[in-house]
Amino acid sequence: MRISPLTGKPYPKDYFEPEAVDTLLCLADAPVPMEVILGWNAEQLSEAGDWALRTHLWASDNSNRIPAKPRHVAEAEESLSIPREGGGEGKRS
């Protein structure tokens, strides 16, 4: 059982672990520092993991729709000040 460093309580069973979110965000070309990810609650981890997984699958010619990038992911990315190429969000035309 994994314990959240933020709350000291166990993570719920239906969440993405911080390490998985880190990997998925990198696959979605949205790197966020691990220290930031560790500060997210279980809901934020789930939102970020779900978004990153859908984005990665969408880039692999799957027809799934991806939701808008979660605000906390966008804010963490912006804090890095890394220029990004292209938008990559929305649905395929």
PDB file with one MODEL, atoms N, CA, C and O in Angstrom:
MODEL        1
ATOM      1  N   MET A   1       0.847  -1.179   0.000  1.00  0.00           N
ATOM      2  CA  MET A   1       0.000   0.000   0.000  1.00  0.00           C
ATOM      3  C   MET A   1       0.891   1.240   0.000  1.00  0.00           C
ATOM      4  O   MET A   1       1.784   1.377   0.836  1.00  0.00           O
ATOM      5  N   ARG A   2       0.635   2.135  -0.947  1.00  0.00           N
ATOM      6  CA  ARG A   2       1.422   3.359  -1.080  1.00  0.00           C
ATOM      7  C   ARG A   2       0.801   4.472  -0.250  1.00  0.00           C
ATOM      8  O   ARG A   2      -0.421   4.604  -0.179  1.00  0.00           O
ATOM      9  N   ILE A   3       1.650   5.261   0.369  1.00  0.00           N
ATOM     10  CA  ILE A   3       1.208   6.376   1.210  1.00  0.00           C
ATOM     11  C   ILE A   3       1.503   7.692   0.497  1.00  0.00           C
ATOM     12  O   ILE A   3       2.594   7.879  -0.042  1.00  0.00           O
ATOM     13  N   SER A   4       0.535   8.597   0.495  1.00  0.00           N
ATOM     14  CA  SER A   4       0.709   9.901  -0.116  1.00  0.00           C
ATOM     15  C   SER A   4       1.637  10.759   0.745  1.00  0.00           C
ATOM     16  O   SER A   4       1.396  10.911   1.942  1.00  0.00           O
ATOM     17  N   PRO A   5       2.695  11.323   0.153  1.00  0.00           N
ATOM     18  CA  PRO A   5       3.559  12.208   0.937  1.00  0.00           C
ATOM     19  C   PRO A   5       2.849  13.510   1.302  1.00  0.00           C
ATOM     20  O   PRO A   5       3.265  14.217   2.220  1.00  0.00           O
ATOM     21  N   LEU A   6       1.776  13.818   0.576  1.00  0.00           N
ATOM     22  CA  LEU A   6       1.030  15.050   0.816  1.00  0.00           C
ATOM     23  C   LEU A   6       0.126  14.927   2.042  1.00  0.00           C
ATOM     24  O   LEU A   6       0.066  15.837   2.869  1.00  0.00           O
ATOM     25  N   THR A   7      -0.578  13.793   2.153  1.00  0.00           N
ATOM     26  CA  THR A   7      -1.556  13.632   3.232  1.00  0.00           C
ATOM     27  C   THR A   7      -1.134  12.658   4.314  1.00  0.00           C
ATOM     28  O   THR A   7      -1.656  12.704   5.428  1.00  0.00           O
ATOM     29  N   GLY A   8      -0.184  11.764   3.995  1.00  0.00           N
ATOM     30  CA  GLY A   8       0.210  10.739   4.954  1.00  0.00           C
ATOM     31  C   GLY A   8      -0.781   9.582   5.006  1.00  0.00           C
ATOM     32  O   GLY A   8      -0.639   8.675   5.827  1.00  0.00           O
ATOM     33  N   LYS A   9      -1.786   9.612   4.131  1.00  0.00           N
ATOM     34  CA  LYS A   9      -2.802   8.561   4.080  1.00  0.00           C
ATOM     35  C   LYS A   9      -2.568   7.692   2.856  1.00  0.00           C
ATOM     36  O   LYS A   9      -1.927   8.122   1.896  1.00  0.00           O
ATOM     37  N   PRO A  10      -3.086   6.466   2.888  1.00  0.00           N
ATOM     38  CA  PRO A  10      -2.940   5.606   1.697  1.00  0.00           C
ATOM     39  C   PRO A  10      -3.656   6.196   0.486  1.00  0.00           C
ATOM     40  O   PRO A  10      -4.706   6.826   0.612  1.00  0.00           O
ATOM     41  N   TYR A  11      -3.067   5.979  -0.691  1.00  0.00           N
ATOM     42  CA  TYR A  11      -3.730   6.369  -1.927  1.00  0.00           C
ATOM     43  C   TYR A  11      -4.955   5.474  -2.116  1.00  0.00           C
ATOM     44  O   TYR A  11      -4.948   4.320  -1.686  1.00  0.00           O
ATOM     45  N   PRO A  12      -6.001   5.990  -2.753  1.00  0.00           N
ATOM     46  CA  PRO A  12      -7.136   5.131  -3.074  1.00  0.00           C
ATOM     47  C   PRO A  12      -6.712   4.083  -4.111  1.00  0.00           C
ATOM     48  O   PRO A  12      -5.682   4.241  -4.766  1.00  0.00           O
ATOM     49  N   LYS A  13      -7.490   3.033  -4.256  1.00  0.00           N
ATOM     50  CA  LYS A  13      -7.124   1.953  -5.166  1.00  0.00           C
ATOM     51  C   LYS A  13      -7.267   2.331  -6.637  1.00  0.00           C
ATOM     52  O   LYS A  13      -6.624   1.718  -7.489  1.00  0.00           O
ATOM     53  N   ASP A  14      -8.086   3.317  -6.951  1.00  0.00           N
ATOM     54  CA  ASP A  14      -8.337   3.655  -8.348  1.00  0.00           C
ATOM     55  C   ASP A  14      -7.619   4.936  -8.781  1.00  0.00           C
ATOM     56  O   ASP A  14      -8.244   5.848  -9.321  1.00  0.00           O
ATOM     57  N   TYR A  15      -6.345   4.999  -8.550  1.00  0.00           N
ATOM     58  CA  TYR A  15      -5.574   6.187  -8.911  1.00  0.00           C
ATOM     59  C   TYR A  15      -4.354   5.768  -9.721  1.00  0.00           C
ATOM     60  O   TYR A  15      -3.995   4.591  -9.756  1.00  0.00           O
ATOM     61  N   PHE A  16      -3.728   6.730 -10.363  1.00  0.00           N
ATOM     62  CA  PHE A  16      -2.458   6.500 -11.038  1.00  0.00           C
ATOM     63  C   PHE A  16      -1.352   6.814 -10.033  1.00  0.00           C
ATOM     64  O   PHE A  16      -1.396   7.851  -9.371  1.00  0.00           O
ATOM     65  N   GLU A  17      -0.378   5.943  -9.914  1.00  0.00           N
ATOM     66  CA  GLU A  17       0.758   6.221  -9.027  1.00  0.00           C
ATOM     67  C   GLU A  17       1.574   7.368  -9.617  1.00  0.00           C
ATOM     68  O   GLU A  17       1.617   7.536 -10.836  1.00  0.00           O
ATOM     69  N   PRO A  18       2.221   8.158  -8.761  1.00  0.00           N
ATOM     70  CA  PRO A  18       3.005   9.299  -9.259  1.00  0.00           C
ATOM     71  C   PRO A  18       4.038   8.912 -10.320  1.00  0.00           C
ATOM     72  O   PRO A  18       4.227   9.650 -11.288  1.00  0.00           O
ATOM     73  N   GLU A  19       4.700   7.781 -10.156  1.00  0.00           N
ATOM     74  CA  GLU A  19       5.705   7.353 -11.131  1.00  0.00           C
ATOM     75  C   GLU A  19       5.062   7.065 -12.482  1.00  0.00           C
ATOM     76  O   GLU A  19       5.648   7.366 -13.523  1.00  0.00           O
ATOM     77  N   ALA A  20       3.866   6.486 -12.477  1.00  0.00           N
ATOM     78  CA  ALA A  20       3.158   6.207 -13.722  1.00  0.00           C
ATOM     79  C   ALA A  20       2.732   7.509 -14.393  1.00  0.00           C
ATOM     80  O   ALA A  20       2.834   7.642 -15.612  1.00  0.00           O
ATOM     81  N   VAL A  21       2.256   8.465 -13.605  1.00  0.00           N
ATOM     82  CA  VAL A  21       1.859   9.763 -14.154  1.00  0.00           C
ATOM     83  C   VAL A  21       3.069  10.453 -14.775  1.00  0.00           C
ATOM     84  O   VAL A  21       2.960  11.048 -15.847  1.00  0.00           O
ATOM     85  N   ASP A  22       4.208  10.380 -14.119  1.00  0.00           N
ATOM     86  CA  ASP A  22       5.438  10.971 -14.646  1.00  0.00           C
ATOM     87  C   ASP A  22       5.762  10.384 -16.013  1.00  0.00           C
ATOM     88  O   ASP A  22       6.058  11.124 -16.952  1.00  0.00           O
ATOM     89  N   THR A  23       5.711   9.078 -16.132  1.00  0.00           N
ATOM     90  CA  THR A  23       6.008   8.401 -17.396  1.00  0.00           C
ATOM     91  C   THR A  23       4.986   8.764 -18.459  1.00  0.00           C
ATOM     92  O   THR A  23       5.352   9.077 -19.592  1.00  0.00           O
ATOM     93  N   LEU A  24       3.701   8.725 -18.100  1.00  0.00           N
ATOM     94  CA  LEU A  24       2.656   9.046 -19.073  1.00  0.00           C
ATOM     95  C   LEU A  24       2.752  10.491 -19.562  1.00  0.00           C
ATOM     96  O   LEU A  24       2.551  10.761 -20.746  1.00  0.00           O
ATOM     97  N   LEU A  25       3.059  11.419 -18.655  1.00  0.00           N
ATOM     98  CA  LEU A  25       3.200  12.820 -19.064  1.00  0.00           C
ATOM     99  C   LEU A  25       4.367  12.988 -20.034  1.00  0.00           C
ATOM    100  O   LEU A  25       4.282  13.778 -20.973  1.00  0.00           O
ATOM    101  N   CYS A  26       5.440  12.261 -19.816  1.00  0.00           N
ATOM    102  CA  CYS A  26       6.568  12.325 -20.753  1.00  0.00           C
ATOM    103  C   CYS A  26       6.170  11.769 -22.116  1.00  0.00           C
ATOM    104  O   CYS A  26       6.546  12.324 -23.148  1.00  0.00           O
ATOM    105  N   LEU A  27       5.400  10.660 -22.121  1.00  0.00           N
ATOM    106  CA  LEU A  27       4.928  10.093 -23.386  1.00  0.00           C
ATOM    107  C   LEU A  27       4.008  11.061 -24.125  1.00  0.00           C
ATOM    108  O   LEU A  27       3.954  11.055 -25.354  1.00  0.00           O
ATOM    109  N   ALA A  28       3.288  11.889 -23.378  1.00  0.00           N
ATOM    110  CA  ALA A  28       2.377  12.871 -23.971  1.00  0.00           C
ATOM    111  C   ALA A  28       3.075  14.199 -24.253  1.00  0.00           C
ATOM    112  O   ALA A  28       2.419  15.189 -24.575  1.00  0.00           O
ATOM    113  N   ASP A  29       4.395  14.222 -24.133  1.00  0.00           N
ATOM    114  CA  ASP A  29       5.200  15.421 -24.359  1.00  0.00           C
ATOM    115  C   ASP A  29       4.772  16.567 -23.452  1.00  0.00           C
ATOM    116  O   ASP A  29       4.658  17.715 -23.884  1.00  0.00           O
ATOM    117  N   ALA A  30       4.538  16.230 -22.184  1.00  0.00           N
ATOM    118  CA  ALA A  30       4.152  17.232 -21.188  1.00  0.00           C
ATOM    119  C   ALA A  30       4.901  16.945 -19.890  1.00  0.00           C
ATOM    120  O   ALA A  30       4.277  16.644 -18.872  1.00  0.00           O
ATOM    121  N   PRO A  31       6.236  17.036 -19.914  1.00  0.00           N
ATOM    122  CA  PRO A  31       6.993  16.702 -18.708  1.00  0.00           C
ATOM    123  C   PRO A  31       6.713  17.663 -17.558  1.00  0.00           C
ATOM    124  O   PRO A  31       6.642  18.879 -17.736  1.00  0.00           O
ATOM    125  N   VAL A  32       6.558  17.086 -16.392  1.00  0.00           N
ATOM    126  CA  VAL A  32       6.322  17.851 -15.167  1.00  0.00           C
ATOM    127  C   VAL A  32       7.284  17.286 -14.121  1.00  0.00           C
ATOM    128  O   VAL A  32       7.417  16.067 -14.014  1.00  0.00           O
ATOM    129  N   PRO A  33       7.950  18.135 -13.356  1.00  0.00           N
ATOM    130  CA  PRO A  33       8.882  17.631 -12.346  1.00  0.00           C
ATOM    131  C   PRO A  33       8.197  16.714 -11.329  1.00  0.00           C
ATOM    132  O   PRO A  33       7.063  16.961 -10.918  1.00  0.00           O
ATOM    133  N   MET A  34       8.898  15.664 -10.937  1.00  0.00           N
ATOM    134  CA  MET A  34       8.341  14.696  -9.988  1.00  0.00           C
ATOM    135  C   MET A  34       7.948  15.371  -8.676  1.00  0.00           C
ATOM    136  O   MET A  34       6.957  14.977  -8.061  1.00  0.00           O
ATOM    137  N   GLU A  35       8.699  16.372  -8.235  1.00  0.00           N
ATOM    138  CA  GLU A  35       8.340  17.031  -6.975  1.00  0.00           C
ATOM    139  C   GLU A  35       6.979  17.730  -7.071  1.00  0.00           C
ATOM    140  O   GLU A  35       6.272  17.862  -6.072  1.00  0.00           O
ATOM    141  N   VAL A  36       6.620  18.174  -8.273  1.00  0.00           N
ATOM    142  CA  VAL A  36       5.300  18.769  -8.487  1.00  0.00           C
ATOM    143  C   VAL A  36       4.240  17.678  -8.475  1.00  0.00           C
ATOM    144  O   VAL A  36       3.200  17.823  -7.832  1.00  0.00           O
ATOM    145  N   ILE A  37       4.500  16.589  -9.183  1.00  0.00           N
ATOM    146  CA  ILE A  37       3.554  15.469  -9.248  1.00  0.00           C
ATOM    147  C   ILE A  37       3.281  14.919  -7.852  1.00  0.00           C
ATOM    148  O   ILE A  37       2.138  14.592  -7.533  1.00  0.00           O
ATOM    149  N   LEU A  38       4.297  14.816  -7.028  1.00  0.00           N
ATOM    150  CA  LEU A  38       4.126  14.298  -5.667  1.00  0.00           C
ATOM    151  C   LEU A  38       3.234  15.189  -4.814  1.00  0.00           C
ATOM    152  O   LEU A  38       2.689  14.741  -3.806  1.00  0.00           O
ATOM    153  N   GLY A  39       3.083  16.444  -5.213  1.00  0.00           N
ATOM    154  CA  GLY A  39       2.214  17.361  -4.480  1.00  0.00           C
ATOM    155  C   GLY A  39       0.756  17.299  -4.907  1.00  0.00           C
ATOM    156  O   GLY A  39      -0.097  17.936  -4.290  1.00  0.00           O
ATOM    157  N   TRP A  40       0.456  16.531  -5.968  1.00  0.00           N
ATOM    158  CA  TRP A  40      -0.914  16.420  -6.441  1.00  0.00           C
ATOM    159  C   TRP A  40      -1.700  15.421  -5.609  1.00  0.00           C
ATOM    160  O   TRP A  40      -1.155  14.426  -5.133  1.00  0.00           O
ATOM    161  N   ASN A  41      -2.984  15.697  -5.439  1.00  0.00           N
ATOM    162  CA  ASN A  41      -3.831  14.750  -4.721  1.00  0.00           C
ATOM    163  C   ASN A  41      -4.255  13.634  -5.679  1.00  0.00           C
ATOM    164  O   ASN A  41      -3.931  13.670  -6.866  1.00  0.00           O
ATOM    165  N   ALA A  42      -4.981  12.646  -5.155  1.00  0.00           N
ATOM    166  CA  ALA A  42      -5.363  11.475  -5.955  1.00  0.00           C
ATOM    167  C   ALA A  42      -6.207  11.864  -7.161  1.00  0.00           C
ATOM    168  O   ALA A  42      -6.054  11.281  -8.234  1.00  0.00           O
ATOM    169  N   GLU A  43      -7.094  12.837  -7.001  1.00  0.00           N
ATOM    170  CA  GLU A  43      -7.931  13.271  -8.128  1.00  0.00           C
ATOM    171  C   GLU A  43      -7.083  13.916  -9.221  1.00  0.00           C
ATOM    172  O   GLU A  43      -7.303  13.671 -10.407  1.00  0.00           O
ATOM    173  N   GLN A  44      -6.122  14.734  -8.825  1.00  0.00           N
ATOM    174  CA  GLN A  44      -5.246  15.375  -9.808  1.00  0.00           C
ATOM    175  C   GLN A  44      -4.377  14.342 -10.519  1.00  0.00           C
ATOM    176  O   GLN A  44      -4.146  14.448 -11.723  1.00  0.00           O
ATOM    177  N   LEU A  45      -3.896  13.343  -9.778  1.00  0.00           N
ATOM    178  CA  LEU A  45      -3.115  12.273 -10.394  1.00  0.00           C
ATOM    179  C   LEU A  45      -3.956  11.531 -11.424  1.00  0.00           C
ATOM    180  O   LEU A  45      -3.481  11.229 -12.519  1.00  0.00           O
ATOM    181  N   SER A  46      -5.199  11.240 -11.075  1.00  0.00           N
ATOM    182  CA  SER A  46      -6.083  10.518 -11.997  1.00  0.00           C
ATOM    183  C   SER A  46      -6.367  11.342 -13.243  1.00  0.00           C
ATOM    184  O   SER A  46      -6.338  10.815 -14.354  1.00  0.00           O
ATOM    185  N   GLU A  47      -6.644  12.636 -13.069  1.00  0.00           N
ATOM    186  CA  GLU A  47      -6.911  13.505 -14.215  1.00  0.00           C
ATOM    187  C   GLU A  47      -5.692  13.581 -15.132  1.00  0.00           C
ATOM    188  O   GLU A  47      -5.815  13.462 -16.351  1.00  0.00           O
ATOM    189  N   ALA A  48      -4.522  13.780 -14.540  1.00  0.00           N
ATOM    190  CA  ALA A  48      -3.299  13.901 -15.337  1.00  0.00           C
ATOM    191  C   ALA A  48      -2.979  12.584 -16.036  1.00  0.00           C
ATOM    192  O   ALA A  48      -2.626  12.576 -17.215  1.00  0.00           O
ATOM    193  N   GLY A  49      -3.099  11.480 -15.321  1.00  0.00           N
ATOM    194  CA  GLY A  49      -2.814  10.169 -15.917  1.00  0.00           C
ATOM    195  C   GLY A  49      -3.773   9.842 -17.043  1.00  0.00           C
ATOM    196  O   GLY A  49      -3.358   9.351 -18.093  1.00  0.00           O
ATOM    197  N   ASP A  50      -5.053  10.110 -16.833  1.00  0.00           N
ATOM    198  CA  ASP A  50      -6.059   9.842 -17.858  1.00  0.00           C
ATOM    199  C   ASP A  50      -5.803  10.704 -19.095  1.00  0.00           C
ATOM    200  O   ASP A  50      -5.825  10.203 -20.220  1.00  0.00           O
ATOM    201  N   TRP A  51      -5.561  11.991 -18.888  1.00  0.00           N
ATOM    202  CA  TRP A  51      -5.298  12.889 -20.009  1.00  0.00           C
ATOM    203  C   TRP A  51      -4.061  12.440 -20.785  1.00  0.00           C
ATOM    204  O   TRP A  51      -4.089  12.370 -22.013  1.00  0.00           O
ATOM    205  N   ALA A  52      -2.973  12.136 -20.067  1.00  0.00           N
ATOM    206  CA  ALA A  52      -1.720  11.766 -20.725  1.00  0.00           C
ATOM    207  C   ALA A  52      -1.872  10.451 -21.492  1.00  0.00           C
ATOM    208  O   ALA A  52      -1.355  10.316 -22.601  1.00  0.00           O
ATOM    209  N   LEU A  53      -2.571   9.497 -20.913  1.00  0.00           N
ATOM    210  CA  LEU A  53      -2.777   8.216 -21.589  1.00  0.00           C
ATOM    211  C   LEU A  53      -3.610   8.401 -22.861  1.00  0.00           C
ATOM    212  O   LEU A  53      -3.270   7.857 -23.912  1.00  0.00           O
ATOM    213  N   ARG A  54      -4.695   9.165 -22.766  1.00  0.00           N
ATOM    214  CA  ARG A  54      -5.526   9.410 -23.948  1.00  0.00           C
ATOM    215  C   ARG A  54      -4.762  10.184 -25.016  1.00  0.00           C
ATOM    216  O   ARG A  54      -4.909   9.909 -26.207  1.00  0.00           O
ATOM    217  N   THR A  55      -3.951  11.144 -24.600  1.00  0.00           N
ATOM    218  CA  THR A  55      -3.154  11.922 -25.547  1.00  0.00           C
ATOM    219  C   THR A  55      -2.152  11.027 -26.256  1.00  0.00           C
ATOM    220  O   THR A  55      -1.981  11.124 -27.471  1.00  0.00           O
ATOM    221  N   HIS A  56      -1.498  10.168 -25.518  1.00  0.00           N
ATOM    222  CA  HIS A  56      -0.521   9.261 -26.105  1.00  0.00           C
ATOM    223  C   HIS A  56      -1.197   8.298 -27.087  1.00  0.00           C
ATOM    224  O   HIS A  56      -0.672   8.055 -28.174  1.00  0.00           O
ATOM    225  N   LEU A  57      -2.342   7.756 -26.717  1.00  0.00           N
ATOM    226  CA  LEU A  57      -3.054   6.845 -27.608  1.00  0.00           C
ATOM    227  C   LEU A  57      -3.555   7.567 -28.858  1.00  0.00           C
ATOM    228  O   LEU A  57      -3.515   7.015 -29.957  1.00  0.00           O
ATOM    229  N   TRP A  58      -4.027   8.808 -28.685  1.00  0.00           N
ATOM    230  CA  TRP A  58      -4.501   9.601 -29.810  1.00  0.00           C
ATOM    231  C   TRP A  58      -3.382   9.815 -30.822  1.00  0.00           C
ATOM    232  O   TRP A  58      -3.609   9.786 -32.031  1.00  0.00           O
ATOM    233  N   ALA A  59      -2.180  10.029 -30.317  1.00  0.00           N
ATOM    234  CA  ALA A  59      -1.024  10.238 -31.190  1.00  0.00           C
ATOM    235  C   ALA A  59      -0.649   8.956 -31.928  1.00  0.00           C
ATOM    236  O   ALA A  59       0.122   8.998 -32.886  1.00  0.00           O
ATOM    237  N   SER A  60      -1.185   7.823 -31.492  1.00  0.00           N
ATOM    238  CA  SER A  60      -0.891   6.535 -32.123  1.00  0.00           C
ATOM    239  C   SER A  60      -1.999   6.115 -33.079  1.00  0.00           C
ATOM    240  O   SER A  60      -2.204   4.924 -33.314  1.00  0.00           O
ATOM    241  N   ASP A  61      -2.710   7.088 -33.629  1.00  0.00           N
ATOM    242  CA  ASP A  61      -3.780   6.856 -34.598  1.00  0.00           C
ATOM    243  C   ASP A  61      -4.997   6.144 -34.026  1.00  0.00           C
ATOM    244  O   ASP A  61      -5.705   5.445 -34.752  1.00  0.00           O
ATOM    245  N   ASN A  62      -5.244   6.311 -32.753  1.00  0.00           N
ATOM    246  CA  ASN A  62      -6.490   5.825 -32.175  1.00  0.00           C
ATOM    247  C   ASN A  62      -7.528   6.926 -32.314  1.00  0.00           C
ATOM    248  O   ASN A  62      -7.183   8.105 -32.388  1.00  0.00           O
ATOM    249  N   SER A  63      -8.777   6.548 -32.350  1.00  0.00           N
ATOM    250  CA  SER A  63      -9.826   7.531 -32.593  1.00  0.00           C
ATOM    251  C   SER A  63     -10.455   8.074 -31.315  1.00  0.00           C
ATOM    252  O   SER A  63     -11.486   8.744 -31.377  1.00  0.00           O
ATOM    253  N   ASN A  64      -9.861   7.798 -30.170  1.00  0.00           N
ATOM    254  CA  ASN A  64     -10.456   8.301 -28.935  1.00  0.00           C
ATOM    255  C   ASN A  64     -10.350   9.822 -28.858  1.00  0.00           C
ATOM    256  O   ASN A  64      -9.448  10.427 -29.438  1.00  0.00           O
ATOM    257  N   ARG A  65     -11.273  10.416 -28.142  1.00  0.00           N
ATOM    258  CA  ARG A  65     -11.223  11.865 -27.916  1.00  0.00           C
ATOM    259  C   ARG A  65     -10.412  12.120 -26.659  1.00  0.00           C
ATOM    260  O   ARG A  65     -10.492  11.378 -25.680  1.00  0.00           O
ATOM    261  N   ILE A  66      -9.641  13.170 -26.710  1.00  0.00           N
ATOM    262  CA  ILE A  66      -8.891  13.518 -25.509  1.00  0.00           C
ATOM    263  C   ILE A  66      -9.531  14.735 -24.862  1.00  0.00           C
ATOM    264  O   ILE A  66      -9.943  15.672 -25.547  1.00  0.00           O
ATOM    265  N   PRO A  67      -9.611  14.712 -23.545  1.00  0.00           N
ATOM    266  CA  PRO A  67     -10.161  15.876 -22.853  1.00  0.00           C
ATOM    267  C   PRO A  67      -9.145  17.019 -22.876  1.00  0.00           C
ATOM    268  O   PRO A  67      -7.984  16.831 -23.241  1.00  0.00           O
ATOM    269  N   ALA A  68      -9.597  18.180 -22.487  1.00  0.00           N
ATOM    270  CA  ALA A  68      -8.679  19.324 -22.370  1.00  0.00           C
ATOM    271  C   ALA A  68      -7.613  18.996 -21.332  1.00  0.00           C
ATOM    272  O   ALA A  68      -7.849  18.248 -20.384  1.00  0.00           O
ATOM    273  N   LYS A  69      -6.453  19.569 -21.534  1.00  0.00           N
ATOM    274  CA  LYS A  69      -5.358  19.343 -20.586  1.00  0.00           C
ATOM    275  C   LYS A  69      -5.782  19.858 -19.214  1.00  0.00           C
ATOM    276  O   LYS A  69      -6.265  20.985 -19.102  1.00  0.00           O
ATOM    277  N   PRO A  70      -5.609  19.045 -18.167  1.00  0.00           N
ATOM    278  CA  PRO A  70      -5.968  19.518 -16.826  1.00  0.00           C
ATOM    279  C   PRO A  70      -5.190  20.779 -16.463  1.00  0.00           C
ATOM    280  O   PRO A  70      -4.014  20.919 -16.798  1.00  0.00           O
ATOM    281  N   ARG A  71      -5.862  21.684 -15.778  1.00  0.00           N
ATOM    282  CA  ARG A  71      -5.264  22.975 -15.430  1.00  0.00           C
ATOM    283  C   ARG A  71      -3.954  22.808 -14.661  1.00  0.00           C
ATOM    284  O   ARG A  71      -2.986  23.523 -14.921  1.00  0.00           O
ATOM    285  N   HIS A  72      -3.919  21.867 -13.716  1.00  0.00           N
ATOM    286  CA  HIS A  72      -2.705  21.716 -12.900  1.00  0.00           C
ATOM    287  C   HIS A  72      -1.524  21.201 -13.728  1.00  0.00           C
ATOM    288  O   HIS A  72      -0.373  21.484 -13.396  1.00  0.00           O
ATOM    289  N   VAL A  73      -1.792  20.455 -14.794  1.00  0.00           N
ATOM    290  CA  VAL A  73      -0.723  20.009 -15.686  1.00  0.00           C
ATOM    291  C   VAL A  73      -0.219  21.198 -16.505  1.00  0.00           C
ATOM    292  O   VAL A  73       0.988  21.410 -16.624  1.00  0.00           O
ATOM    293  N   ALA A  74      -1.139  21.962 -17.061  1.00  0.00           N
ATOM    294  CA  ALA A  74      -0.758  23.133 -17.853  1.00  0.00           C
ATOM    295  C   ALA A  74       0.042  24.134 -17.018  1.00  0.00           C
ATOM    296  O   ALA A  74       1.041  24.679 -17.487  1.00  0.00           O
ATOM    297  N   GLU A  75      -0.395  24.371 -15.791  1.00  0.00           N
ATOM    298  CA  GLU A  75       0.316  25.314 -14.916  1.00  0.00           C
ATOM    299  C   GLU A  75       1.715  24.818 -14.593  1.00  0.00           C
ATOM    300  O   GLU A  75       2.663  25.603 -14.559  1.00  0.00           O
ATOM    301  N   ALA A  76       1.851  23.515 -14.356  1.00  0.00           N
ATOM    302  CA  ALA A  76       3.171  22.956 -14.046  1.00  0.00           C
ATOM    303  C   ALA A  76       4.087  23.058 -15.263  1.00  0.00           C
ATOM    304  O   ALA A  76       5.272  23.362 -15.130  1.00  0.00           O
ATOM    305  N   GLU A  77       3.538  22.804 -16.443  1.00  0.00           N
ATOM    306  CA  GLU A  77       4.316  22.933 -17.681  1.00  0.00           C
ATOM    307  C   GLU A  77       4.772  24.369 -17.896  1.00  0.00           C
ATOM    308  O   GLU A  77       5.929  24.619 -18.233  1.00  0.00           O
ATOM    309  N   GLU A  78       3.856  25.306 -17.699  1.00  0.00           N
ATOM    310  CA  GLU A  78       4.177  26.719 -17.894  1.00  0.00           C
ATOM    311  C   GLU A  78       5.277  27.172 -16.949  1.00  0.00           C
ATOM    312  O   GLU A  78       6.095  28.021 -17.304  1.00  0.00           O
ATOM    313  N   SER A  79       5.300  26.613 -15.757  1.00  0.00           N
ATOM    314  CA  SER A  79       6.318  27.006 -14.787  1.00  0.00           C
ATOM    315  C   SER A  79       7.717  26.569 -15.231  1.00  0.00           C
ATOM    316  O   SER A  79       8.717  27.107 -14.755  1.00  0.00           O
ATOM    317  N   LEU A  80       7.787  25.598 -16.137  1.00  0.00           N
ATOM    318  CA  LEU A  80       9.082  25.137 -16.635  1.00  0.00           C
ATOM    319  C   LEU A  80       9.636  26.053 -17.714  1.00  0.00           C
ATOM    320  O   LEU A  80      10.839  26.048 -17.974  1.00  0.00           O
ATOM    321  N   SER A  81       8.760  26.847 -18.349  1.00  0.00           N
ATOM    322  CA  SER A  81       9.145  27.766 -19.424  1.00  0.00           C
ATOM    323  C   SER A  81       9.844  27.063 -20.580  1.00  0.00           C
ATOM    324  O   SER A  81      10.822  27.573 -21.128  1.00  0.00           O
ATOM    325  N   ILE A  82       9.335  25.884 -20.948  1.00  0.00           N
ATOM    326  CA  ILE A  82       9.886  25.152 -22.084  1.00  0.00           C
ATOM    327  C   ILE A  82       8.954  25.390 -23.270  1.00  0.00           C
ATOM    328  O   ILE A  82       7.771  25.060 -23.193  1.00  0.00           O
ATOM    329  N   PRO A  83       9.458  25.950 -24.355  1.00  0.00           N
ATOM    330  CA  PRO A  83       8.580  26.163 -25.518  1.00  0.00           C
ATOM    331  C   PRO A  83       8.139  24.827 -26.103  1.00  0.00           C
ATOM    332  O   PRO A  83       8.934  23.893 -26.210  1.00  0.00           O
ATOM    333  N   ARG A  84       6.869  24.747 -26.478  1.00  0.00           N
ATOM    334  CA  ARG A  84       6.291  23.530 -27.049  1.00  0.00           C
ATOM    335  C   ARG A  84       5.940  23.776 -28.503  1.00  0.00           C
ATOM    336  O   ARG A  84       5.521  24.872 -28.874  1.00  0.00           O
ATOM    337  N   GLU A  85       6.112  22.757 -29.323  1.00  0.00           N
ATOM    338  CA  GLU A  85       5.743  22.858 -30.727  1.00  0.00           C
ATOM    339  C   GLU A  85       4.343  22.313 -30.913  1.00  0.00           C
ATOM    340  O   GLU A  85       3.989  21.297 -30.314  1.00  0.00           O
ATOM    341  N   GLY A  86       3.535  22.978 -31.739  1.00  0.00           N
ATOM    342  CA  GLY A  86       2.205  22.473 -32.082  1.00  0.00           C
ATOM    343  C   GLY A  86       1.258  22.457 -30.911  1.00  0.00           C
ATOM    344  O   GLY A  86       1.672  22.623 -29.764  1.00  0.00           O
ATOM    345  N   GLY A  87      -0.023  22.256 -31.197  1.00  0.00           N
ATOM    346  CA  GLY A  87      -1.030  22.209 -30.143  1.00  0.00           C
ATOM    347  C   GLY A  87      -1.305  20.792 -29.715  1.00  0.00           C
ATOM    348  O   GLY A  87      -1.233  20.473 -28.529  1.00  0.00           O
ATOM    349  N   GLY A  88      -1.627  19.921 -30.684  1.00  0.00           N
ATOM    350  CA  GLY A  88      -1.840  18.524 -30.407  1.00  0.00           C
ATOM    351  C   GLY A  88      -3.099  18.189 -29.644  1.00  0.00           C
ATOM    352  O   GLY A  88      -3.319  17.018 -29.333  1.00  0.00           O
ATOM    353  N   GLU A  89      -3.952  19.181 -29.321  1.00  0.00           N
ATOM    354  CA  GLU A  89      -5.149  18.876 -28.561  1.00  0.00           C
ATOM    355  C   GLU A  89      -6.367  18.927 -29.469  1.00  0.00           C
ATOM    356  O   GLU A  89      -6.334  19.516 -30.549  1.00  0.00           O
ATOM    357  N   GLY A  90      -7.432  18.303 -29.013  1.00  0.00           N
ATOM    358  CA  GLY A  90      -8.667  18.312 -29.784  1.00  0.00           C
ATOM    359  C   GLY A  90      -8.903  16.983 -30.454  1.00  0.00           C
ATOM    360  O   GLY A  90      -8.433  15.945 -29.986  1.00  0.00           O
ATOM    361  N   LYS A  91      -9.638  17.017 -31.559  1.00  0.00           N
ATOM    362  CA  LYS A  91      -9.897  15.771 -32.249  1.00  0.00           C
ATOM    363  C   LYS A  91      -9.244  15.795 -33.612  1.00  0.00           C
ATOM    364  O   LYS A  91      -8.986  16.856 -34.181  1.00  0.00           O
ATOM    365  N   ARG A  92      -8.984  14.617 -34.118  1.00  0.00           N
ATOM    366  CA  ARG A  92      -8.354  14.503 -35.437  1.00  0.00           C
ATOM    367  C   ARG A  92      -9.310  14.944 -36.515  1.00  0.00           C
ATOM    368  O   ARG A  92     -10.520  14.740 -36.422  1.00  0.00           O
ATOM    369  N   SER A  93      -8.750  15.551 -37.536  1.00  0.00           N
ATOM    370  CA  SER A  93      -9.604  15.934 -38.652  1.00  0.00           C
ATOM    371  C   SER A  93      -9.528  14.901 -39.743  1.00  0.00           C
ATOM    372  O   SER A  93     -10.181  15.044 -40.776  1.00  0.00           O
TER     373      SER A  93
ENDMDL
END
